[in-house]
């Protein structure tokens, strides 16, 4: 995602080239092991051509990520990076994409805790 001057000046502000419009989360807790698995699907509009999605995330192990286009095209992640300091997930996909009607998918694992 292209970073504007305002996001470069503030490392805690998300880039504005990708705009979420709807969130769906599925969580499957395993109480015996105090863990959970999950899947996220976020409908997004991509305002500027990009191959990078940046979102807020903390204490997750993202095991897979991909984009799905309005025509059903799937674009898989090539890089998945969680920055613990800024609590951001950066996903770089295999193609530059833009436009409306995209879905951003993630599979992740986490630990149940009191935070």
HULIN-V180218 format. One line per field, one symbol per residue. phi: phi as a letter, one per 20 degrees, with the letter a starting at -180 (. if undefined). psi: psi as a letter, one per 30 degrees, with the letter a starting at -180 (. if undefined). burial: + if it has 9 or more other C-alpha atoms within 8 Angstrom, else -. A space follows every 50 residues. Layout:
# HULIN-V180218
phi = ???
psi = ???
burial = ???
This chain:
# HULIN-V180218
phi = .feegffffcfeefgdfddfcadcccdcfdffdlcbdbcdccfcddecgb ccdcbfablcdeebbadcefenfdcefdcccdeffelcddcddfbecaoe necddcdbcbdfbee
psi = kkkleefefjfgkklgfkjkfkkkkkkjkjeeghllllkkjkklkjfkkl gkkklkkkhkjjfkklkklfgfkkjlkfkjkjjeefhkkkkklflkllal glkkkkklllkkag.
burial = +-+---+------++-++++--+-----+----+++++++++++++++++ ++++--+--+-+-+++++++----+++--+-++---++++++++---+++ +++++++++++----
